[in-house]
Amino acid sequence: LSDGELYGKQILKSETVKKMCSNNLPDDIPQLDYLGDTAPFRGERFGLGVAVICSENRRNHSIGSYYWLGAALTNFHIDPSTNSIFIILSQYMPSIDKTHIIDAFYKFGYVGNK
């Protein structure tokens, strides 16, 4: 959210941060919407280390926001349009049957910020 700056010191070039948080896939690679409207990755592409929201998606995330999921239900999501950072730090395995926790977290966060 600070274009690579931390405590007044430039850690990364702003161009580097922009490249990391932008779609870096060629246009001929299809989006991950193989499950139709319920696809968990619909509307997403990939930057350098994060998933990037590029179009409409099932969680209603803002286009231009980005995130990453960890194996044990850990998650971070950054939305520059609302100047918001969401972080879930859990250690729940297996996490695949607990995605409703992330859905509720996003719903609460986005209702509170929009």
BELBELNOR-V925949 format. One line per field, one symbol per residue. phi: phi as a letter, one per 20 degrees, with the letter a starting at -180 (. if undefined). psi: psi as a letter, one per 40 degrees, with the letter a starting at -180 (. if undefined). burial: 1 if it has 24 or more other ideal C-beta (glycine too) atoms within 12 Angstrom, else 0. A space follows every 50 residues. Layout:
phi = ???
psi = ???
burial = ???
This chain:
phi = .dlndclndfecffffffffddfdefffeffecfdmfegfdfndcceeob ededbgbfemfffnebabddfdmeacbdcffdldcdcddccdcfegedff ffgfffffffffdd
psi = eefeihfehhdiidddddddeiheiidehiigfeeadehdeheiahagei hhheaiidefihheiiiiiidffiiihhgddefihhhhgighhiedefed dddddddddddee.
burial = 00000000000000001001111000000010000000001111111001 11110011101101111110001011111100010101000000000000 01001100100000
